Amino acid sequence: MQIEVLEIQNYRLFRDAKLSDLPRLTIVVGANGSGKSTLFDVFSFLKEALTQNVASAVARRGGFRELVSRGQSGPICITVKFRESGGRLATYQLEIAEDGGRPVVHREVLKFRRGQSGKPWHFVDFSRGRGAAITNEAAYGREGVEAERKEHVLDDPSVLAIKGLGQFKEFRVVAEFRSLIENWHISDFHISDARPSAEAGYAEHLSNRGDNIAQVAQYLYENHRDSFDRVLQVMSERVPGVSRVEAKPTEDGRLVLRFQDGSFKDPFIARYVSDGTIKMFAYLVLLHDPQPHALLAVEEPENQLYPELLHELVEEFRDYARRGGQVFVSTHSPEFLNGAKLDEIYWLVKRDGFTTAQRASKNMTLRNLVAEGDLPGVLWRQGIFEGAGPR
């Protein structure tokens, strides 16, 4: 499944913003305060609203009045258009309002359109805890077949309908979309969390903060040796001196990462290697996951990394997207941007207190300059990305 369009209304800086024709790899640039972190927070918000509820997700962001765009009363609206496994374009729309001081789901719709002009089926259509879901989903698209709906009432008007209905096999599309959001990975990597030894145990996927990197490295080594060997190969090519990495068990039953430098007899444990080495290894472990996340969002991966590594890191993100995971990356680095293709780049522009999004490949000036051999990062540094320059 791939997100093709993201629309945001009344969510902090995004009073009315739209990102269309999203590719497998999307790289976002913009000046400080233009809304890059807010854009990525939309993904976190949707995931938290699903795994918990809307009230909890809003409360974590300071309450409804802090979350809604300045001067607006709502509702907050997030629309995701995605290509489901059957190849059809589906639309999920979530509207959030306040009722008696408590955030509620004002409306939640999941729908498909039949053909180019057919009337869409609303597979899910709920408002404030009440609504209906289609029960004859398998008949979708058949000539002369009408939708059969069943009414439902939720216990809590701040709970998403897809959370409950997605547990039942008869709602395949709903279950697919629920699974899509549940498997999003919004990185909040902290080097300090990745350095200490960790409890020995089992972990297949890197956590958001990277605190289980030793367990995941051990899992890859034992169960997906080809992926682990590829990580080491890239490390040896990109990070001078690193010839081996292992997750070594300690006497007290913990795991510690050890990095072997070819210039020294004894390996270095994680707490003594550079920030850049730890971070590069963590990204490679994440990006060589045998089962890519449906969506991977990473803010400013260039921090602590040598500029010479960034072009290759872009290619690692691109390869991850080719294997099936959609990737969103924000950056402040011209070197990182130099490795991007123009149709992968979107830039945010903040005017009169609100932010809109533009696609670089739609800008004729940028297209002509890149066609003549200029690099996107150089053009961004020169201010050609109007309103999104690094200064």
BALOBA-1460 file (C-alpha; in Angstrom, 3 decimals):
// residues 391
<rec num="1" residu="m" x="0.000" y="0.000" z="0.000"/>
<rec num="2" residu="q" x="1.285" y="3.460" z="-0.891"/>
<rec num="3" residu="i" x="0.095" y="6.909" z="0.168"/>
<rec num="4" residu="e" x="-0.411" y="9.031" z="-2.947"/>
<rec num="5" residu="v" x="-2.028" y="12.142" z="-1.457"/>
<rec num="6" residu="l" x="-1.923" y="13.701" z="2.006"/>
<rec num="7" residu="e" x="-4.247" y="16.608" z="2.832"/>
<rec num="8" residu="i" x="-4.148" y="18.476" z="6.152"/>
<rec num="9" residu="q" x="-6.579" y="21.142" z="7.357"/>
<rec num="10" residu="n" x="-6.503" y="23.093" z="10.623"/>
<rec num="11" residu="y" x="-3.586" y="21.118" z="12.104"/>
<rec num="12" residu="r" x="-1.251" y="23.676" z="13.672"/>
<rec num="13" residu="l" x="0.679" y="25.394" z="10.853"/>
<rec num="14" residu="f" x="-1.246" y="23.491" z="8.195"/>
<rec num="15" residu="r" x="-4.478" y="25.397" z="7.798"/>
<rec num="16" residu="d" x="-4.892" y="23.964" z="4.309"/>
<rec num="17" residu="a" x="-2.022" y="21.972" z="2.796"/>
<rec num="18" residu="k" x="-1.837" y="19.184" z="0.247"/>
<rec num="19" residu="l" x="0.974" y="16.895" z="-0.908"/>
<rec num="20" residu="s" x="-0.018" y="15.156" z="-4.161"/>
<rec num="21" residu="d" x="1.538" y="12.441" z="-6.343"/>
<rec num="22" residu="l" x="3.729" y="11.271" z="-3.479"/>
<rec num="23" residu="p" x="6.557" y="8.974" z="-4.637"/>
<rec num="24" residu="r" x="7.971" y="5.997" z="-2.723"/>
<rec num="25" residu="l" x="10.697" y="8.314" z="-1.363"/>
<rec num="26" residu="t" x="9.674" y="11.835" z="-0.304"/>
<rec num="27" residu="i" x="12.303" y="14.306" z="0.899"/>
<rec num="28" residu="v" x="11.029" y="17.445" z="2.646"/>
<rec num="29" residu="v" x="12.958" y="20.699" z="3.013"/>
<rec num="30" residu="g" x="12.026" y="24.058" z="4.429"/>
<rec num="31" residu="a" x="13.277" y="26.911" z="6.555"/>
<rec num="32" residu="n" x="13.329" y="26.613" z="10.343"/>
<rec num="33" residu="g" x="9.803" y="26.823" z="11.712"/>
<rec num="34" residu="s" x="8.160" y="26.023" z="8.384"/>
<rec num="35" residu="g" x="6.460" y="22.879" z="9.668"/>
<rec num="36" residu="k" x="8.678" y="19.899" z="8.845"/>
<rec num="37" residu="s" x="8.315" y="18.450" z="12.344"/>
<rec num="38" residu="t" x="4.587" y="19.212" z="12.309"/>
<rec num="39" residu="l" x="4.212" y="17.295" z="9.046"/>
<rec num="40" residu="f" x="5.882" y="14.249" z="10.558"/>
<rec num="41" residu="d" x="3.786" y="14.654" z="13.686"/>
<rec num="42" residu="v" x="0.682" y="14.095" z="11.555"/>
<rec num="43" residu="f" x="1.877" y="10.508" z="11.012"/>
<rec num="44" residu="s" x="2.529" y="10.079" z="14.737"/>
<rec num="45" residu="f" x="-0.873" y="11.551" z="15.542"/>
<rec num="46" residu="l" x="-2.714" y="9.108" z="13.273"/>
<rec num="47" residu="k" x="-0.841" y="6.155" z="14.733"/>
<rec num="48" residu="e" x="-1.518" y="7.245" z="18.321"/>
<rec num="49" residu="a" x="-5.183" y="7.959" z="17.534"/>
<rec num="50" residu="l" x="-5.482" y="4.389" z="16.263"/>
<rec num="51" residu="t" x="-3.481" y="2.537" z="18.902"/>
<rec num="52" residu="q" x="-4.973" y="4.616" z="21.751"/>
<rec num="53" residu="n" x="-7.746" y="7.094" z="20.888"/>
<rec num="54" residu="v" x="-8.188" y="10.612" z="19.563"/>
<rec num="55" residu="a" x="-8.559" y="12.136" z="23.034"/>
<rec num="56" residu="s" x="-5.186" y="10.753" z="24.158"/>
<rec num="57" residu="a" x="-3.431" y="11.803" z="20.947"/>
<rec num="58" residu="v" x="-4.804" y="15.358" z="21.244"/>
<rec num="59" residu="a" x="-3.976" y="15.572" z="24.961"/>
<rec num="60" residu="r" x="-0.335" y="14.656" z="24.280"/>
<rec num="61" residu="r" x="-0.152" y="17.715" z="22.033"/>
<rec num="62" residu="g" x="-1.468" y="20.164" z="24.624"/>
<rec num="63" residu="g" x="-5.180" y="19.849" z="23.942"/>
<rec num="64" residu="f" x="-7.484" y="20.681" z="21.042"/>
<rec num="65" residu="r" x="-7.005" y="24.452" z="21.213"/>
<rec num="66" residu="e" x="-3.235" y="24.046" z="21.024"/>
<rec num="67" residu="l" x="-3.486" y="21.641" z="18.089"/>
<rec num="68" residu="v" x="-6.041" y="23.431" z="15.916"/>
<rec num="69" residu="s" x="-4.669" y="26.119" z="13.585"/>
<rec num="70" residu="r" x="-4.513" y="29.600" z="15.059"/>
<rec num="71" residu="g" x="-7.751" y="31.502" z="14.564"/>
<rec num="72" residu="q" x="-9.663" y="28.362" z="13.536"/>
<rec num="73" residu="s" x="-12.319" y="26.480" z="15.486"/>
<rec num="74" residu="g" x="-12.002" y="23.215" z="13.589"/>
<rec num="75" residu="p" x="-12.623" y="20.575" z="12.755"/>
<rec num="76" residu="i" x="-9.092" y="19.283" z="12.264"/>
<rec num="77" residu="c" x="-9.105" y="17.170" z="9.123"/>
<rec num="78" residu="i" x="-6.528" y="14.666" z="7.832"/>
<rec num="79" residu="t" x="-7.142" y="12.923" z="4.505"/>
<rec num="80" residu="v" x="-4.992" y="10.059" z="3.236"/>
<rec num="81" residu="k" x="-5.434" y="8.698" z="-0.284"/>
<rec num="82" residu="f" x="-3.657" y="5.397" z="-0.743"/>
<rec num="83" residu="r" x="-3.377" y="2.536" z="-3.196"/>
<rec num="84" residu="e" x="-4.678" y="-0.608" z="-1.498"/>
<rec num="85" residu="s" x="-3.475" y="-4.143" z="-2.269"/>
<rec num="86" residu="g" x="-6.108" y="-4.616" z="-4.964"/>
<rec num="87" residu="g" x="-4.736" y="-1.623" z="-6.859"/>
<rec num="88" residu="r" x="-7.680" y="0.698" z="-6.207"/>
<rec num="89" residu="l" x="-7.316" y="4.217" z="-4.866"/>
<rec num="90" residu="a" x="-8.935" y="4.495" z="-1.433"/>
<rec num="91" residu="t" x="-9.565" y="7.590" z="0.662"/>
<rec num="92" residu="y" x="-9.479" y="7.771" z="4.450"/>
<rec num="93" residu="q" x="-10.765" y="10.981" z="6.006"/>
<rec num="94" residu="l" x="-10.608" y="11.776" z="9.707"/>
<rec num="95" residu="e" x="-12.214" y="14.895" z="11.191"/>
<rec num="96" residu="i" x="-11.714" y="15.809" z="14.839"/>
<rec num="97" residu="a" x="-13.795" y="18.300" z="16.799"/>
<rec num="98" residu="e" x="-14.495" y="19.202" z="20.403"/>
<rec num="99" residu="d" x="-17.626" y="18.157" z="22.250"/>
<rec num="100" residu="g" x="-18.035" y="19.465" z="25.777"/>
<rec num="101" residu="g" x="-14.328" y="20.178" z="25.980"/>
<rec num="102" residu="r" x="-13.340" y="16.650" z="24.897"/>
<rec num="103" residu="p" x="-11.918" y="15.741" z="21.474"/>
<rec num="104" residu="v" x="-14.157" y="13.399" z="19.476"/>
<rec num="105" residu="v" x="-14.215" y="11.846" z="16.027"/>
<rec num="106" residu="h" x="-16.458" y="14.302" z="14.209"/>
<rec num="107" residu="r" x="-16.433" y="12.100" z="11.110"/>
<rec num="108" residu="e" x="-14.457" y="9.111" z="9.861"/>
<rec num="109" residu="v" x="-14.825" y="7.786" z="6.319"/>
<rec num="110" residu="l" x="-13.012" y="5.078" z="4.356"/>
<rec num="111" residu="k" x="-14.185" y="4.868" z="0.752"/>
<rec num="112" residu="f" x="-13.365" y="3.609" z="-2.757"/>
<rec num="113" residu="r" x="-14.508" y="4.955" z="-6.084"/>
<rec num="114" residu="r" x="-15.851" y="2.508" z="-8.661"/>
<rec num="115" residu="g" x="-14.037" y="3.313" z="-11.897"/>
<rec num="116" residu="q" x="-13.261" y="6.878" z="-12.915"/>
<rec num="117" residu="s" x="-16.717" y="8.331" z="-12.338"/>
<rec num="118" residu="g" x="-18.678" y="5.772" z="-10.333"/>
<rec num="119" residu="k" x="-20.170" y="6.618" z="-6.981"/>
<rec num="120" residu="p" x="-17.813" y="5.594" z="-4.171"/>
<rec num="121" residu="w" x="-18.676" y="2.951" z="-1.607"/>
<rec num="122" residu="h" x="-18.255" y="4.192" z="1.954"/>
<rec num="123" residu="f" x="-16.823" y="1.081" z="3.561"/>
<rec num="124" residu="v" x="-16.745" y="2.940" z="6.873"/>
<rec num="125" residu="d" x="-18.792" y="6.051" z="7.672"/>
<rec num="126" residu="f" x="-18.965" y="7.083" z="11.329"/>
<rec num="127" residu="s" x="-19.676" y="10.251" z="13.275"/>
<rec num="128" residu="r" x="-19.271" y="10.710" z="17.034"/>
<rec num="129" residu="g" x="-19.336" y="7.003" z="17.802"/>
<rec num="130" residu="r" x="-22.170" y="5.968" z="15.500"/>
<rec num="131" residu="g" x="-22.125" y="4.795" z="11.907"/>
<rec num="132" residu="a" x="-22.163" y="1.959" z="9.442"/>
<rec num="133" residu="a" x="-19.752" y="-0.389" z="7.694"/>
<rec num="134" residu="i" x="-20.214" y="-2.394" z="4.505"/>
<rec num="135" residu="t" x="-20.551" y="-6.125" z="5.110"/>
<rec num="136" residu="n" x="-20.484" y="-7.423" z="1.491"/>
<rec num="137" residu="e" x="-17.064" y="-6.042" z="0.651"/>
<rec num="138" residu="a" x="-16.237" y="-9.024" z="-1.582"/>
<rec num="139" residu="a" x="-19.029" y="-7.942" z="-3.970"/>
<rec num="140" residu="y" x="-17.488" y="-4.508" z="-4.529"/>
<rec num="141" residu="g" x="-17.434" y="-3.557" z="-8.197"/>
<rec num="142" residu="r" x="-19.877" y="-6.191" z="-9.423"/>
<rec num="143" residu="e" x="-22.480" y="-4.940" z="-11.849"/>
<rec num="144" residu="g" x="-25.823" y="-4.263" z="-10.212"/>
<rec num="145" residu="v" x="-24.673" y="-5.138" z="-6.686"/>
<rec num="146" residu="e" x="-25.498" y="-2.595" z="-4.006"/>
<rec num="147" residu="a" x="-23.651" y="-2.125" z="-0.767"/>
<rec num="148" residu="e" x="-25.007" y="-3.863" z="2.324"/>
<rec num="149" residu="r" x="-24.407" y="-1.940" z="5.516"/>
<rec num="150" residu="k" x="-24.543" y="-2.777" z="9.184"/>
<rec num="151" residu="e" x="-25.017" y="-0.138" z="11.874"/>
<rec num="152" residu="h" x="-22.572" y="0.026" z="14.787"/>
<rec num="153" residu="v" x="-22.281" y="2.031" z="17.994"/>
<rec num="154" residu="l" x="-18.887" y="2.552" z="19.639"/>
<rec num="155" residu="d" x="-18.453" y="2.814" z="23.402"/>
<rec num="156" residu="d" x="-16.275" y="5.913" z="23.086"/>
<rec num="157" residu="p" x="-16.730" y="8.675" z="20.448"/>
<rec num="158" residu="s" x="-12.972" y="9.340" z="20.513"/>
<rec num="159" residu="v" x="-12.129" y="5.790" z="19.355"/>
<rec num="160" residu="l" x="-11.536" y="5.244" z="15.642"/>
<rec num="161" residu="a" x="-13.998" y="2.915" z="13.932"/>
<rec num="162" residu="i" x="-11.160" y="1.269" z="12.004"/>
<rec num="163" residu="k" x="-9.641" y="0.217" z="15.322"/>
<rec num="164" residu="g" x="-12.580" y="-2.033" z="16.171"/>
<rec num="165" residu="l" x="-13.742" y="-3.079" z="12.711"/>
<rec num="166" residu="g" x="-10.194" y="-3.789" z="11.559"/>
<rec num="167" residu="q" x="-10.074" y="-6.802" z="13.857"/>
<rec num="168" residu="f" x="-12.673" y="-8.674" z="11.792"/>
<rec num="169" residu="k" x="-11.795" y="-10.584" z="8.610"/>
<rec num="170" residu="e" x="-14.984" y="-9.582" z="6.807"/>
<rec num="171" residu="f" x="-13.691" y="-6.001" z="6.718"/>
<rec num="172" residu="r" x="-10.575" y="-6.705" z="4.622"/>
<rec num="173" residu="v" x="-9.983" y="-3.152" z="3.411"/>
<rec num="174" residu="v" x="-10.455" y="-1.747" z="6.903"/>
<rec num="175" residu="a" x="-8.096" y="-4.366" z="8.334"/>
<rec num="176" residu="e" x="-5.488" y="-3.538" z="5.681"/>
<rec num="177" residu="f" x="-5.581" y="0.163" z="6.447"/>
<rec num="178" residu="r" x="-5.460" y="-0.444" z="10.188"/>
<rec num="179" residu="s" x="-2.418" y="-2.689" z="9.691"/>
<rec num="180" residu="l" x="-0.819" y="-0.040" z="7.459"/>
<rec num="181" residu="i" x="-0.972" y="2.592" z="10.195"/>
<rec num="182" residu="e" x="0.009" y="0.206" z="12.995"/>
<rec num="183" residu="n" x="3.198" y="-0.676" z="11.114"/>
<rec num="184" residu="w" x="4.306" y="2.901" z="10.517"/>
<rec num="185" residu="h" x="7.744" y="3.673" z="11.961"/>
<rec num="186" residu="i" x="8.276" y="7.290" z="12.942"/>
<rec num="187" residu="s" x="11.905" y="7.456" z="14.006"/>
<rec num="188" residu="d" x="12.858" y="9.301" z="17.179"/>
<rec num="189" residu="f" x="16.385" y="7.920" z="17.324"/>
<rec num="190" residu="h" x="18.540" y="8.920" z="20.282"/>
<rec num="191" residu="i" x="22.227" y="8.032" z="20.260"/>
<rec num="192" residu="s" x="22.291" y="7.983" z="24.063"/>
<rec num="193" residu="d" x="19.687" y="5.192" z="24.041"/>
<rec num="194" residu="a" x="21.636" y="3.118" z="21.521"/>
<rec num="195" residu="r" x="24.942" y="3.150" z="23.426"/>
<rec num="196" residu="p" x="24.234" y="1.259" z="26.682"/>
<rec num="197" residu="s" x="24.162" y="-2.518" z="26.918"/>
<rec num="198" residu="a" x="20.657" y="-3.935" z="26.697"/>
<rec num="199" residu="e" x="18.786" y="-6.802" z="28.257"/>
<rec num="200" residu="a" x="19.353" y="-9.959" z="26.245"/>
<rec num="201" residu="g" x="16.164" y="-10.805" z="24.447"/>
<rec num="202" residu="y" x="14.397" y="-10.969" z="21.123"/>
<rec num="203" residu="a" x="13.639" y="-8.066" z="18.811"/>
<rec num="204" residu="e" x="13.004" y="-8.216" z="15.066"/>
<rec num="205" residu="h" x="12.610" y="-4.494" z="14.376"/>
<rec num="206" residu="l" x="14.461" y="-1.422" z="15.579"/>
<rec num="207" residu="s" x="12.430" y="0.622" z="18.058"/>
<rec num="208" residu="n" x="11.629" y="4.289" z="17.426"/>
<rec num="209" residu="r" x="14.360" y="5.412" z="19.825"/>
<rec num="210" residu="g" x="16.912" y="2.745" z="18.817"/>
<rec num="211" residu="d" x="17.330" y="1.373" z="22.338"/>
<rec num="212" residu="n" x="17.103" y="-2.266" z="21.181"/>
<rec num="213" residu="i" x="19.738" y="-2.065" z="18.465"/>
<rec num="214" residu="a" x="21.864" y="-4.838" z="20.027"/>
<rec num="215" residu="q" x="18.929" y="-7.296" z="20.057"/>
<rec num="216" residu="v" x="18.003" y="-6.471" z="16.464"/>
<rec num="217" residu="a" x="21.618" y="-6.864" z="15.326"/>
<rec num="218" residu="q" x="21.708" y="-10.256" z="17.042"/>
<rec num="219" residu="y" x="18.409" y="-11.235" z="15.398"/>
<rec num="220" residu="l" x="19.694" y="-10.296" z="11.939"/>
<rec num="221" residu="y" x="22.938" y="-12.183" z="12.543"/>
<rec num="222" residu="e" x="21.141" y="-15.364" z="13.599"/>
<rec num="223" residu="n" x="18.122" y="-15.306" z="11.265"/>
<rec num="224" residu="h" x="18.939" y="-13.101" z="8.266"/>
<rec num="225" residu="r" x="22.667" y="-13.412" z="7.785"/>
<rec num="226" residu="d" x="22.542" y="-11.987" z="4.270"/>
<rec num="227" residu="s" x="21.001" y="-8.746" z="5.600"/>
<rec num="228" residu="f" x="23.518" y="-8.581" z="8.448"/>
<rec num="229" residu="d" x="26.435" y="-9.160" z="6.073"/>
<rec num="230" residu="r" x="25.120" y="-6.389" z="3.829"/>
<rec num="231" residu="v" x="25.050" y="-3.997" z="6.801"/>
<rec num="232" residu="l" x="28.671" y="-4.851" z="7.599"/>
<rec num="233" residu="q" x="29.665" y="-4.471" z="3.952"/>
<rec num="234" residu="v" x="28.149" y="-0.990" z="3.802"/>
<rec num="235" residu="m" x="29.704" y="-0.061" z="7.159"/>
<rec num="236" residu="s" x="33.160" y="-1.124" z="5.958"/>
<rec num="237" residu="e" x="32.664" y="0.872" z="2.739"/>
<rec num="238" residu="r" x="31.274" y="4.004" z="4.392"/>
<rec num="239" residu="v" x="32.933" y="4.127" z="7.830"/>
<rec num="240" residu="p" x="36.745" y="3.945" z="7.686"/>
<rec num="241" residu="g" x="38.257" y="1.194" z="9.835"/>
<rec num="242" residu="v" x="35.108" y="-0.700" z="10.848"/>
<rec num="243" residu="s" x="35.571" y="-4.315" z="9.804"/>
<rec num="244" residu="r" x="33.195" y="-6.139" z="12.134"/>
<rec num="245" residu="v" x="30.248" y="-5.510" z="14.450"/>
<rec num="246" residu="e" x="28.871" y="-8.009" z="16.945"/>
<rec num="247" residu="a" x="26.296" y="-8.125" z="19.716"/>
<rec num="248" residu="k" x="28.263" y="-9.709" z="22.543"/>
<rec num="249" residu="p" x="26.520" y="-11.238" z="25.600"/>
<rec num="250" residu="t" x="27.889" y="-10.162" z="28.984"/>
<rec num="251" residu="e" x="28.149" y="-12.231" z="32.143"/>
<rec num="252" residu="d" x="25.033" y="-10.623" z="33.620"/>
<rec num="253" residu="g" x="22.879" y="-11.607" z="30.638"/>
<rec num="254" residu="r" x="22.987" y="-8.357" z="28.692"/>
<rec num="255" residu="l" x="24.015" y="-7.545" z="25.117"/>
<rec num="256" residu="v" x="26.571" y="-4.938" z="24.149"/>
<rec num="257" residu="l" x="27.570" y="-3.850" z="20.658"/>
<rec num="258" residu="r" x="31.284" y="-4.215" z="19.863"/>
<rec num="259" residu="f" x="32.876" y="-2.522" z="16.846"/>
<rec num="260" residu="q" x="36.143" y="-3.947" z="15.511"/>
<rec num="261" residu="d" x="38.544" y="-1.402" z="14.046"/>
<rec num="262" residu="g" x="41.159" y="-3.001" z="11.821"/>
<rec num="263" residu="s" x="43.846" y="-0.786" z="13.313"/>
<rec num="264" residu="f" x="43.394" y="-2.203" z="16.833"/>
<rec num="265" residu="k" x="43.520" y="-5.676" z="18.313"/>
<rec num="266" residu="d" x="40.600" y="-5.274" z="20.704"/>
<rec num="267" residu="p" x="37.113" y="-4.093" z="19.643"/>
<rec num="268" residu="f" x="35.462" y="-0.932" z="20.960"/>
<rec num="269" residu="i" x="32.168" y="-1.238" z="22.809"/>
<rec num="270" residu="a" x="29.372" y="1.055" z="21.695"/>
<rec num="271" residu="r" x="29.885" y="3.704" z="24.355"/>
<rec num="272" residu="y" x="33.372" y="4.469" z="23.029"/>
<rec num="273" residu="v" x="32.715" y="4.770" z="19.286"/>
<rec num="274" residu="s" x="31.723" y="8.007" z="17.587"/>
<rec num="275" residu="d" x="28.156" y="9.280" z="17.348"/>
<rec num="276" residu="g" x="28.356" y="9.001" z="13.575"/>
<rec num="277" residu="t" x="29.383" y="5.344" z="13.680"/>
<rec num="278" residu="i" x="26.528" y="4.417" z="16.028"/>
<rec num="279" residu="k" x="23.993" y="6.371" z="14.017"/>
<rec num="280" residu="m" x="25.099" y="4.984" z="10.647"/>
<rec num="281" residu="f" x="24.952" y="1.446" z="11.999"/>
<rec num="282" residu="a" x="21.468" y="2.059" z="13.439"/>
<rec num="283" residu="y" x="20.174" y="3.434" z="10.127"/>
<rec num="284" residu="l" x="21.610" y="0.487" z="8.227"/>
<rec num="285" residu="v" x="20.022" y="-1.993" z="10.636"/>
<rec num="286" residu="l" x="16.720" y="-0.152" z="10.176"/>
<rec num="287" residu="l" x="17.011" y="0.081" z="6.386"/>
<rec num="288" residu="h" x="18.024" y="-3.554" z="5.916"/>
<rec num="289" residu="d" x="15.070" y="-4.896" z="7.864"/>
<rec num="290" residu="p" x="13.894" y="-8.000" z="5.937"/>
<rec num="291" residu="q" x="10.307" y="-6.772" z="6.380"/>
<rec num="292" residu="p" x="10.199" y="-3.028" z="5.587"/>
<rec num="293" residu="h" x="7.697" y="-0.899" z="7.464"/>
<rec num="294" residu="a" x="4.745" y="0.273" z="5.383"/>
<rec num="295" residu="l" x="5.854" y="3.819" z="6.143"/>
<rec num="296" residu="l" x="9.173" y="5.042" z="7.505"/>
<rec num="297" residu="a" x="9.556" y="8.680" z="8.605"/>
<rec num="298" residu="v" x="12.957" y="10.070" z="9.622"/>
<rec num="299" residu="e" x="13.747" y="13.660" z="10.584"/>
<rec num="300" residu="e" x="17.158" y="15.137" z="9.727"/>
<rec num="301" residu="p" x="19.183" y="11.915" z="9.404"/>
<rec num="302" residu="e" x="22.286" y="13.970" z="8.566"/>
<rec num="303" residu="n" x="22.921" y="14.957" z="12.201"/>
<rec num="304" residu="q" x="26.233" y="13.482" z="13.502"/>
<rec num="305" residu="l" x="27.076" y="12.014" z="10.064"/>
<rec num="306" residu="y" x="29.956" y="13.056" z="7.833"/>
<rec num="307" residu="p" x="28.712" y="14.936" z="4.745"/>
<rec num="308" residu="e" x="30.491" y="12.372" z="2.546"/>
<rec num="309" residu="l" x="28.117" y="9.660" z="3.843"/>
<rec num="310" residu="l" x="24.903" y="11.454" z="2.983"/>
<rec num="311" residu="h" x="24.722" y="10.777" z="-0.747"/>
<rec num="312" residu="e" x="25.015" y="7.046" z="-0.043"/>
<rec num="313" residu="l" x="22.446" y="7.302" z="2.744"/>
<rec num="314" residu="v" x="19.920" y="8.745" z="0.291"/>
<rec num="315" residu="e" x="20.448" y="5.691" z="-1.896"/>
<rec num="316" residu="e" x="19.920" y="3.401" z="1.113"/>
<rec num="317" residu="f" x="16.574" y="5.128" z="1.788"/>
<rec num="318" residu="r" x="15.685" y="4.807" z="-1.900"/>
<rec num="319" residu="d" x="16.524" y="1.100" z="-1.929"/>
<rec num="320" residu="y" x="14.356" y="0.599" z="1.165"/>
<rec num="321" residu="a" x="11.472" y="2.249" z="-0.688"/>
<rec num="322" residu="r" x="12.039" y="-0.011" z="-3.696"/>
<rec num="323" residu="r" x="11.695" y="-3.048" z="-1.431"/>
<rec num="324" residu="g" x="8.234" y="-1.947" z="-0.363"/>
<rec num="325" residu="g" x="8.463" y="0.650" z="2.393"/>
<rec num="326" residu="q" x="7.340" y="4.201" z="1.677"/>
<rec num="327" residu="v" x="9.844" y="6.718" z="3.072"/>
<rec num="328" residu="f" x="9.496" y="10.321" z="4.249"/>
<rec num="329" residu="v" x="12.692" y="12.178" z="5.192"/>
<rec num="330" residu="s" x="13.187" y="15.799" z="6.257"/>
<rec num="331" residu="t" x="16.582" y="17.449" z="5.923"/>
<rec num="332" residu="h" x="18.566" y="20.638" z="6.428"/>
<rec num="333" residu="s" x="21.559" y="19.285" z="4.535"/>
<rec num="334" residu="p" x="22.493" y="20.445" z="1.019"/>
<rec num="335" residu="e" x="24.733" y="17.361" z="0.743"/>
<rec num="336" residu="f" x="21.795" y="15.051" z="1.486"/>
<rec num="337" residu="l" x="19.600" y="16.961" z="-0.949"/>
<rec num="338" residu="n" x="22.257" y="16.636" z="-3.649"/>
<rec num="339" residu="g" x="21.612" y="12.899" z="-3.651"/>
<rec num="340" residu="a" x="17.873" y="13.339" z="-4.247"/>
<rec num="341" residu="k" x="15.974" y="13.370" z="-7.516"/>
<rec num="342" residu="l" x="13.886" y="16.430" z="-8.217"/>
<rec num="343" residu="d" x="10.589" y="14.508" z="-8.243"/>
<rec num="344" residu="e" x="11.365" y="13.221" z="-4.731"/>
<rec num="345" residu="i" x="11.656" y="16.714" z="-3.221"/>
<rec num="346" residu="y" x="8.858" y="18.778" z="-1.649"/>
<rec num="347" residu="w" x="9.421" y="22.085" z="0.067"/>
<rec num="348" residu="l" x="7.404" y="23.863" z="2.713"/>
<rec num="349" residu="v" x="6.707" y="27.583" z="2.577"/>
<rec num="350" residu="k" x="5.317" y="29.514" z="5.530"/>
<rec num="351" residu="r" x="3.426" y="32.708" z="4.734"/>
<rec num="352" residu="d" x="1.194" y="34.758" z="7.012"/>
<rec num="353" residu="g" x="1.635" y="32.164" z="9.754"/>
<rec num="354" residu="f" x="0.541" y="29.101" z="7.761"/>
<rec num="355" residu="t" x="2.382" y="26.524" z="5.668"/>
<rec num="356" residu="t" x="1.801" y="25.111" z="2.210"/>
<rec num="357" residu="a" x="3.730" y="22.427" z="0.305"/>
<rec num="358" residu="q" x="5.200" y="22.573" z="-3.194"/>
<rec num="359" residu="r" x="6.765" y="19.851" z="-5.327"/>
<rec num="360" residu="a" x="10.162" y="20.691" z="-6.788"/>
<rec num="361" residu="s" x="9.539" y="18.915" z="-10.089"/>
<rec num="362" residu="k" x="6.572" y="21.233" z="-10.748"/>
<rec num="363" residu="n" x="8.855" y="24.267" z="-10.735"/>
<rec num="364" residu="m" x="10.079" y="25.021" z="-14.261"/>
<rec num="365" residu="t" x="13.120" y="26.991" z="-13.095"/>
<rec num="366" residu="l" x="14.335" y="24.094" z="-10.969"/>
<rec num="367" residu="r" x="13.657" y="21.595" z="-13.733"/>
<rec num="368" residu="n" x="15.689" y="23.589" z="-16.234"/>
<rec num="369" residu="l" x="18.617" y="24.139" z="-13.865"/>
<rec num="370" residu="v" x="18.795" y="20.467" z="-12.853"/>
<rec num="371" residu="a" x="18.570" y="19.442" z="-16.522"/>
<rec num="372" residu="e" x="21.643" y="21.624" z="-17.119"/>
<rec num="373" residu="g" x="23.558" y="19.782" z="-14.396"/>
<rec num="374" residu="d" x="22.922" y="21.768" z="-11.215"/>
<rec num="375" residu="l" x="22.390" y="19.778" z="-8.022"/>
<rec num="376" residu="p" x="19.248" y="20.280" z="-5.883"/>
<rec num="377" residu="g" x="21.197" y="20.925" z="-2.686"/>
<rec num="378" residu="v" x="23.264" y="23.620" z="-4.342"/>
<rec num="379" residu="l" x="20.126" y="25.276" z="-5.687"/>
<rec num="380" residu="w" x="18.480" y="25.116" z="-2.263"/>
<rec num="381" residu="r" x="21.507" y="26.751" z="-0.657"/>
<rec num="382" residu="q" x="21.387" y="29.506" z="-3.278"/>
<rec num="383" residu="g" x="17.753" y="30.251" z="-2.417"/>
<rec num="384" residu="i" x="16.228" y="28.985" z="-5.655"/>
<rec num="385" residu="f" x="13.652" y="27.043" z="-3.611"/>
<rec num="386" residu="e" x="11.674" y="30.222" z="-3.018"/>
<rec num="387" residu="g" x="10.661" y="30.672" z="0.615"/>
<rec num="388" residu="a" x="12.475" y="27.529" z="1.785"/>
<rec num="389" residu="g" x="16.126" y="28.570" z="1.817"/>
<rec num="390" residu="p" x="18.478" y="27.377" z="4.552"/>
<rec num="391" residu="r" x="18.955" y="30.913" z="5.869"/>
